[in-house]
Amino acid sequence: MAGFDKIAAKPYLLVPPILLDLFLWLGPRLTIASIFQELMNLMGIPYGADEAMLGQIEMLRSISSNLGQRLNLFAMISNLPAGISSLMTSRMPVLTPLDRSMEIPVDGMMGAFFLLVVLMLLGQTIGTQFHLWIAQQVAPGEELAKRWTAIGKMILLAVVLYIVLIIFGFGVAFIASLSAIVLPLFGLLVAFFGFTFGFWIFVYLFFTPHGIVRYGMGIFRAMMESATLVRWNLLPAVGYLGASFGISWLTNQAWLLPTEDSWYLLLAIVGHAFVSAALLAGSYAFYQGRREWFYSLKHAQIAPVERGGEG
């Protein structure tokens, strides 16, 4: 409710997510269809493959071709940990009410990787500024992190996050594959425990960007405070995150109803922008309130000890 009130009182905060979605919908698309096609051409047909395997290979090629046509590298602007939430990153539209959107093909893996890095940096820069605006509404008059310092920390956090995700993902997949050779059930168990471990790490470190933006903390301290606050408020924190993702999922079912070539999609863009901004503001209100409660409790526990020592 705090997030809803803050965004309803300052509707101009909806402008950044609306503009981003409009750009991803009506603007040009950076496509890597040619790279997907090259990868599919490298996939040969095994000797002696039966019809079932041939059908699976053909289905994989069809899925990859469709993904390559729809994938828009500009969607990287909306990326973790501070990217602005976007409806179009899940829809990846090709058609618009004006016509088919303009395509800008990207050839070569190195060119695509360079663009991904540039767009990630741009997304973190814009997203951090958006977080600062949201945090300012939750804590009016309070001192926040310096803009460029917060942006630098968020970019570093994003780099670390993606490196860890790649290493962790490949590590779990590799161990699960080796385990499946011994017994398929072992592979499933490894994948399950890997997913569970990653989920809880995500929960405990969810408020790391909030510490960086709201209080100007360093990355390590923000991670430690996020983990501490979640540990002391596990049920409320999991409840808030669960409610937030539930609201996002339910409302997205409505936002996905208009077709990508219909102007009714504008209503979905505005609705998604409001809900996502309200949930982000609510997370800052939750983090700030739980942090103040934690330190007041800590101070109340320390004060009697200090008075006793003086006596």
C-alpha positions as CSV (number, residue, x, y, z in Angstrom):
1,M,0.0,0.0,0.0
2,A,2.9,2.4,0.7
3,G,4.3,1.7,-2.8
4,F,0.8,2.3,-4.3
5,D,0.4,5.6,-2.5
6,K,3.8,6.9,-3.5
7,I,3.4,6.1,-7.2
8,A,-0.2,7.4,-7.3
9,A,1.0,10.6,-5.8
10,K,3.9,11.0,-8.3
11,P,2.6,9.5,-11.6
12,Y,5.5,11.0,-13.5
13,L,7.5,8.1,-12.1
14,L,5.7,6.0,-14.7
15,V,7.4,7.8,-17.6
16,P,10.7,5.8,-17.6
17,P,9.1,2.3,-17.8
18,I,6.5,3.5,-20.3
19,L,9.1,5.0,-22.6
20,L,11.3,1.8,-22.4
21,D,8.3,-0.4,-23.3
22,L,7.3,1.9,-26.2
23,F,10.8,1.8,-27.5
24,L,11.0,-2.0,-27.3
25,W,7.6,-2.2,-29.0
26,L,7.6,0.5,-31.7
27,G,11.4,1.1,-32.1
28,P,14.0,-0.9,-34.1
29,R,15.1,-4.3,-33.0
30,L,18.6,-5.6,-32.7
31,T,18.3,-9.2,-34.0
32,I,20.8,-12.0,-34.0
33,A,18.8,-14.4,-36.3
34,S,21.9,-15.0,-38.4
35,I,24.0,-16.1,-35.4
36,F,21.2,-18.6,-34.4
37,Q,21.2,-19.8,-38.0
38,E,24.9,-20.4,-38.0
39,L,24.7,-22.3,-34.8
40,M,21.9,-24.5,-36.2
41,N,24.0,-25.2,-39.3
42,L,26.8,-26.5,-37.1
43,M,24.3,-29.0,-35.6
44,G,24.8,-32.0,-37.8
45,I,22.5,-35.0,-38.1
46,P,23.9,-38.0,-36.2
47,Y,24.7,-41.0,-38.3
48,G,21.9,-43.6,-38.1
49,A,19.4,-41.2,-36.6
50,D,15.9,-42.5,-36.6
51,E,12.7,-40.5,-37.5
52,A,12.1,-39.6,-33.9
53,M,15.5,-38.0,-33.5
54,L,15.2,-36.3,-36.8
55,G,11.8,-34.8,-35.6
56,Q,13.4,-33.5,-32.4
57,I,16.3,-31.9,-34.3
58,E,13.8,-30.3,-36.7
59,M,11.7,-29.0,-33.8
60,L,14.8,-27.6,-32.1
61,R,15.8,-25.8,-35.3
62,S,12.3,-24.4,-35.6
63,I,12.3,-23.1,-32.0
64,S,15.8,-21.6,-32.4
65,S,14.8,-19.9,-35.6
66,N,11.7,-18.4,-34.0
67,L,13.7,-17.3,-31.0
68,G,16.3,-15.7,-33.2
69,Q,13.7,-13.7,-35.1
70,R,12.0,-12.4,-31.9
71,L,15.0,-11.9,-29.7
72,N,15.8,-8.2,-29.4
73,L,19.1,-7.2,-27.8
74,F,17.7,-3.9,-26.8
75,A,15.8,-5.9,-24.1
76,M,19.1,-6.1,-22.3
77,I,18.4,-2.5,-21.1
78,S,16.0,-4.1,-18.7
79,N,18.3,-6.4,-16.7
80,L,19.2,-7.3,-13.1
81,P,19.9,-6.0,-10.6
82,A,18.7,-2.4,-11.3
83,G,17.2,-2.5,-14.8
84,I,13.8,-0.9,-15.2
85,S,11.0,-3.6,-15.4
86,S,9.6,-4.0,-18.9
87,L,6.6,-5.8,-20.2
88,M,8.1,-6.1,-23.7
89,T,11.1,-8.2,-22.6
90,S,8.7,-11.1,-22.0
91,R,6.7,-10.5,-25.2
92,M,9.5,-9.7,-27.6
93,P,7.1,-8.3,-30.2
94,V,7.7,-8.4,-33.9
95,L,4.6,-6.7,-35.2
96,T,3.3,-3.3,-34.3
97,P,0.1,-1.3,-35.1
98,L,2.2,0.7,-37.6
99,D,3.7,-2.3,-39.4
100,R,6.5,-4.9,-38.8
101,S,9.2,-3.2,-36.7
102,M,12.5,-2.3,-38.3
103,E,15.2,-4.9,-37.9
104,I,18.9,-4.2,-37.4
105,P,20.8,-7.5,-37.9
106,V,23.8,-8.2,-35.7
107,D,26.4,-10.4,-37.3
108,G,29.2,-12.2,-35.4
109,M,29.4,-13.3,-31.8
110,M,31.9,-10.7,-30.8
111,G,29.7,-7.9,-32.1
112,A,26.7,-9.3,-30.2
113,F,28.7,-9.7,-27.0
114,F,30.0,-6.1,-27.3
115,L,26.4,-4.8,-27.8
116,L,25.2,-6.8,-24.8
117,V,27.9,-5.3,-22.6
118,V,27.1,-1.8,-23.7
119,L,23.3,-2.2,-23.3
120,M,23.9,-3.8,-19.9
121,L,25.8,-0.7,-18.8
122,L,23.2,1.6,-20.2
123,G,20.4,-0.4,-18.5
124,Q,22.2,-0.3,-15.1
125,T,22.8,3.5,-15.5
126,I,19.1,4.3,-16.3
127,G,17.8,1.8,-13.8
128,T,19.9,3.1,-10.9
129,Q,18.6,6.6,-11.6
130,F,15.1,5.2,-11.5
131,H,15.8,3.5,-8.2
132,L,17.1,6.8,-6.8
133,W,13.8,8.5,-7.8
134,I,11.8,5.8,-6.2
135,A,13.8,5.8,-3.0
136,Q,13.5,9.5,-2.8
137,Q,9.7,9.2,-2.8
138,V,9.9,6.6,0.0
139,A,12.3,8.7,2.1
140,P,11.6,12.3,1.2
141,G,14.2,14.7,2.4
142,E,16.6,11.9,3.3
143,E,20.1,11.7,1.9
144,L,20.6,9.0,-0.6
145,A,23.7,7.6,-2.4
146,K,25.5,9.8,-4.8
147,R,24.2,9.2,-8.3
148,W,27.5,8.1,-10.1
149,T,28.8,6.3,-7.1
150,A,25.6,4.3,-6.9
151,I,25.7,3.6,-10.7
152,G,29.3,2.4,-10.5
153,K,28.5,0.1,-7.6
154,M,25.4,-1.3,-9.4
155,I,27.4,-1.9,-12.6
156,L,30.0,-3.8,-10.6
157,L,27.3,-5.8,-8.8
158,A,25.8,-6.7,-12.2
159,V,29.1,-7.9,-13.5
160,V,29.7,-10.0,-10.4
161,L,26.1,-11.3,-10.6
162,Y,26.3,-12.5,-14.2
163,I,29.7,-14.1,-13.7
164,V,28.5,-16.0,-10.7
165,L,25.3,-17.0,-12.5
166,I,27.2,-18.4,-15.5
167,I,29.7,-20.3,-13.3
168,F,26.9,-21.6,-11.0
169,G,24.6,-22.6,-13.9
170,F,27.3,-24.4,-15.8
171,G,28.6,-26.0,-12.6
172,V,25.1,-27.4,-11.7
173,A,24.5,-28.5,-15.2
174,F,27.8,-30.3,-15.4
175,I,27.4,-32.1,-12.0
176,A,23.8,-33.0,-12.9
177,S,24.9,-34.5,-16.2
178,L,27.6,-36.6,-14.6
179,S,25.2,-37.7,-11.9
180,A,22.6,-38.7,-14.5
181,I,25.1,-41.0,-16.1
182,V,25.2,-43.0,-12.9
183,L,21.5,-42.8,-12.2
184,P,19.0,-40.4,-13.8
185,L,17.4,-39.7,-10.5
186,F,20.7,-38.4,-9.1
187,G,20.8,-35.8,-12.0
188,L,17.3,-34.6,-11.1
189,L,18.2,-34.3,-7.4
190,V,21.3,-32.3,-8.2
191,A,19.3,-30.0,-10.4
192,F,16.6,-29.6,-7.7
193,F,19.1,-28.8,-4.9
194,G,21.0,-26.5,-7.2
195,F,17.8,-24.6,-8.0
196,T,16.8,-24.5,-4.3
197,F,20.1,-23.2,-3.2
198,G,20.1,-20.5,-5.9
199,F,16.5,-19.5,-4.9
200,W,17.4,-18.9,-1.3
201,I,20.6,-17.0,-2.2
202,F,18.3,-14.8,-4.3
203,V,15.9,-14.2,-1.4
204,Y,18.7,-13.4,1.1
205,L,20.4,-11.0,-1.3
206,F,17.3,-9.5,-2.8
207,F,17.7,-6.2,-0.9
208,T,21.3,-5.6,-1.9
209,P,20.5,-2.8,-4.4
210,H,18.3,-1.2,-1.8
211,G,21.2,-0.8,0.6
212,I,23.4,0.6,-2.2
213,V,20.8,3.2,-3.4
214,R,19.1,4.1,-0.1
215,Y,22.0,4.2,2.3
216,G,25.0,4.4,0.0
217,M,26.5,1.2,1.3
218,G,29.3,-0.7,-0.4
219,I,28.4,-3.9,-2.3
220,F,29.7,-6.3,0.4
221,R,28.0,-4.5,3.3
222,A,24.7,-4.2,1.3
223,M,24.8,-7.9,0.7
224,M,25.5,-8.7,4.4
225,E,22.7,-6.3,5.6
226,S,20.3,-7.8,3.1
227,A,21.0,-11.3,4.4
228,T,20.8,-10.2,8.0
229,L,17.5,-8.4,7.6
230,V,16.0,-11.4,5.7
231,R,17.3,-13.7,8.4
232,W,15.6,-11.7,11.1
233,N,12.4,-11.2,9.1
234,L,12.3,-14.4,7.1
235,L,8.5,-14.9,7.1
236,P,7.7,-11.2,6.3
237,A,10.4,-11.0,3.7
238,V,9.3,-14.2,1.9
239,G,5.7,-13.1,2.3
240,Y,6.4,-9.8,0.7
241,L,8.4,-11.3,-2.2
242,G,5.8,-14.0,-2.7
243,A,3.0,-11.4,-2.8
244,S,5.0,-9.2,-5.2
245,F,5.7,-12.0,-7.6
246,G,2.1,-13.2,-7.3
247,I,0.7,-9.8,-8.1
248,S,3.2,-9.4,-11.0
249,W,2.2,-12.9,-12.4
250,L,-1.6,-12.3,-12.1
251,T,-1.5,-8.8,-13.6
252,N,0.7,-10.0,-16.4
253,Q,-2.0,-12.4,-17.5
254,A,-4.1,-9.3,-18.2
255,W,-1.2,-7.4,-19.8
256,L,-0.6,-10.3,-22.2
257,L,-4.2,-10.3,-23.6
258,P,-3.8,-7.5,-26.2
259,T,-2.1,-8.6,-29.4
260,E,1.2,-7.0,-30.3
261,D,-0.2,-5.3,-33.3
262,S,-3.1,-3.6,-31.4
263,W,-3.1,-0.2,-29.8
264,Y,-4.8,-1.7,-26.8
265,L,-1.4,-2.8,-25.8
266,L,-0.8,0.8,-24.7
267,L,-3.2,0.2,-21.8
268,A,-1.2,-2.9,-20.8
269,I,2.1,-1.0,-20.9
270,V,0.7,1.7,-18.6
271,G,-0.8,-0.9,-16.2
272,H,2.4,-2.8,-16.1
273,A,4.4,0.3,-15.5
274,F,2.2,1.3,-12.5
275,V,2.2,-2.1,-10.9
276,S,6.0,-2.7,-11.3
277,A,6.8,0.9,-10.0
278,A,4.5,0.4,-7.0
279,L,6.0,-2.9,-6.1
280,L,9.5,-1.4,-6.4
281,A,8.5,1.5,-4.1
282,G,6.9,-1.0,-1.8
283,S,10.2,-3.0,-1.6
284,Y,12.0,0.2,-0.5
285,A,9.4,0.9,2.1
286,F,9.6,-2.6,3.4
287,Y,13.4,-2.6,3.5
288,Q,13.6,0.8,5.2
289,G,11.0,-0.1,7.8
290,R,12.6,-3.5,8.6
291,R,16.0,-1.9,8.8
292,E,14.9,0.8,11.2
293,W,13.1,-1.9,13.3
294,F,16.2,-4.1,13.4
295,Y,18.5,-1.3,14.6
296,S,16.0,0.0,17.1
297,L,15.8,-3.6,18.5
298,K,19.6,-3.9,18.5
299,H,19.9,-0.6,20.3
300,A,17.3,-1.6,22.9
301,Q,19.4,-4.8,23.6
302,I,22.7,-2.9,23.9
303,A,21.4,0.1,26.0
304,P,20.8,-1.9,29.2
305,V,24.2,-3.5,29.0
306,E,25.9,-0.1,28.6
307,R,24.0,1.3,31.6
308,G,24.9,-1.7,33.7
309,G,28.5,-1.2,32.8
310,E,28.4,2.4,33.8
311,G,26.8,1.4,37.1
